[in-house]
Amino acid sequence: MSTERLNPPELSPPTGFSHAVVATGTRVVFLAGQTALDTDGKVVGETLPEQFERALTNLLTALRAAGGTPSDLARVTVYATDVADYRAHAIELGRVWRRLAGRDYPAMAVVGAARLWDERALVELDGFAVLA
């Protein structure tokens, strides 16, 4: 798989995402929304950063099960029940992302959600990856 991350100078400088990702490969992996569920199906973590770390870990676990790595991610959507809280923790969330997924950022969006499937969930991540 090859990816080309495009960040045109005509757009604002991206922070923690790429404006566009051109991905070529032979397999596309669609990743279901992941929240901070543990193996017993219970939401863990009280704060957004704690839940974000678990949700990202779960997303990357599903990706690895399909044979992918974080650099194969082409697109990730983050659903947050409190966008202001997400923005307030952006630096910390960025550190979590870099520690778990590295610096090859996919195209990303953060979408505000009134609530997620599990009422205790503060954040959910889904996406897709392109593998060789």
C-alpha positions as CSV (number, residue, x, y, z in Angstrom):
1,M,0.0,0.0,0.0
2,S,1.2,3.5,-0.7
3,T,-0.2,6.7,0.7
4,E,0.3,10.2,-0.3
5,R,-0.7,12.8,2.2
6,L,-1.7,16.1,0.6
7,N,-1.8,19.4,2.4
8,P,-2.1,22.2,-0.2
9,P,-0.6,25.5,0.8
10,E,-3.9,27.2,-0.2
11,L,-5.5,25.6,2.9
12,S,-4.8,26.3,6.6
13,P,-2.0,24.2,8.0
14,P,-3.3,20.9,9.3
15,T,-2.9,20.1,13.0
16,G,-3.3,16.4,13.7
17,F,-4.8,15.5,10.3
18,S,-4.1,15.5,6.6
19,H,-6.4,17.5,4.2
20,A,-6.3,14.6,1.7
21,V,-4.9,11.1,1.5
22,V,-4.4,9.3,-1.8
23,A,-4.2,5.6,-1.1
24,T,-3.5,2.8,-3.5
25,G,-3.6,-0.9,-2.6
26,T,-5.6,-4.0,-3.1
27,R,-7.7,-4.2,0.1
28,V,-9.9,-1.7,1.7
29,V,-10.7,-2.3,5.4
30,F,-13.8,-0.6,6.8
31,L,-13.5,-0.1,10.5
32,A,-16.7,0.0,12.6
33,G,-17.2,2.7,15.2
34,Q,-15.2,2.0,18.3
35,T,-15.9,3.4,21.8
36,A,-14.1,2.9,25.0
37,L,-15.5,-0.6,25.5
38,D,-13.4,-3.2,27.4
39,T,-13.6,-6.9,26.6
40,D,-16.6,-7.3,28.8
41,G,-18.5,-4.7,26.8
42,K,-18.3,-2.0,29.5
43,V,-17.2,1.6,28.8
44,V,-14.0,2.4,30.7
45,G,-12.6,5.8,31.5
46,E,-14.4,8.8,33.0
47,T,-12.7,11.5,31.0
48,L,-12.6,12.2,27.3
49,P,-8.8,11.6,27.0
50,E,-9.2,8.2,28.8
51,Q,-12.0,7.2,26.6
52,F,-10.3,8.5,23.4
53,E,-7.2,6.3,24.2
54,R,-9.3,3.2,24.7
55,A,-11.4,3.9,21.6
56,L,-8.3,4.5,19.5
57,T,-6.7,1.3,20.9
58,N,-9.9,-0.6,19.9
59,L,-9.9,0.8,16.4
60,L,-6.2,-0.1,15.9
61,T,-6.8,-3.6,17.3
62,A,-9.5,-4.1,14.7
63,L,-7.1,-2.7,12.0
64,R,-4.3,-5.0,13.1
65,A,-6.6,-8.0,13.0
66,A,-7.2,-7.2,9.3
67,G,-3.5,-7.1,8.7
68,G,-3.1,-3.3,8.8
69,T,-1.0,-0.8,10.6
70,P,-1.8,2.8,11.7
71,S,0.0,4.2,8.6
72,D,-2.6,2.4,6.5
73,L,-5.4,4.5,7.8
74,A,-6.8,6.7,5.0
75,R,-9.8,8.2,6.9
76,V,-10.9,8.5,10.5
77,T,-14.1,10.2,11.8
78,V,-14.3,11.1,15.5
79,Y,-17.8,11.5,17.0
80,A,-17.7,13.5,20.2
81,T,-20.6,14.2,22.6
82,D,-18.9,17.5,23.6
83,V,-16.9,19.2,20.9
84,A,-15.8,22.0,23.2
85,D,-14.4,19.4,25.6
86,Y,-12.7,17.7,22.6
87,R,-11.1,21.1,21.6
88,A,-10.1,21.7,25.2
89,H,-8.2,18.4,25.3
90,A,-6.8,18.6,21.7
91,I,-3.2,18.8,22.8
92,E,-3.5,15.7,25.1
93,L,-5.5,13.8,22.5
94,G,-2.8,14.6,19.9
95,R,-0.2,13.1,22.2
96,V,-2.3,10.0,22.6
97,W,-2.7,9.7,18.8
98,R,1.1,10.1,18.2
99,R,1.9,7.5,20.9
100,L,-0.5,4.9,19.5
101,A,-0.7,5.7,15.8
102,G,2.3,7.7,14.9
103,R,2.6,10.8,12.8
104,D,1.1,9.5,9.5
105,Y,-2.2,11.3,9.9
106,P,-5.3,10.2,7.9
107,A,-7.9,12.5,6.6
108,M,-10.0,13.3,9.6
109,A,-13.1,15.0,10.9
110,V,-14.6,15.6,14.3
111,V,-18.4,15.5,14.4
112,G,-20.6,16.5,17.3
113,A,-23.1,13.9,18.4
114,A,-26.0,14.4,20.8
115,R,-25.2,10.9,22.2
116,L,-23.6,7.7,21.2
117,W,-24.9,4.1,21.3
118,D,-23.8,3.6,24.9
119,E,-24.9,6.5,27.1
120,R,-21.6,6.6,29.0
121,A,-19.5,6.9,25.8
122,L,-18.0,10.3,25.2
123,V,-16.2,9.5,21.9
124,E,-16.4,7.1,19.0
125,L,-13.9,6.6,16.2
126,D,-14.5,4.9,12.8
127,G,-12.6,4.9,9.6
128,F,-11.1,2.9,6.7
129,A,-7.7,1.8,5.7
130,V,-6.2,0.7,2.4
131,L,-3.8,-2.3,2.5
132,A,-1.4,-3.7,0.0
